[in-house]
């Protein structure tokens, strides 16, 4: 964690999923998470695209799931790409 702000930890939650935990809990779940991934390998550039979504928000943290799309039929798969230099902002 660089410039961790209110983040206590980041943990691997499985294929394409990362769990973020706050150092100090939020008073409620009325906050917004902005995710800005950065591809960390050249393999990512062969994809049609990627989507990252924050979900499972609680007062103590949230999860981010990355999905990649590839091929003419946009086959989806869980993506572990983009997490190395990801920017996260939480607004309340």
C-alpha angles and dihedrals in degrees: 000000000000113000090356098191105184097346117118097180148351118213136185108251097185134281108358094346127113126185117214118197125196121230089217117029120243115246089238141347095267096114135109126228122207116197122199111178125194119206109245099190139038089240088075092063092066091065127096087230148305136239127202121191133183114222144151091054116188132165089264100048149303143242130243121208123198121205125186127204123206141167132025092295092047095238108198130221136166108272125214090181122105100034099101095075101018119153117216125187125182119200126192 
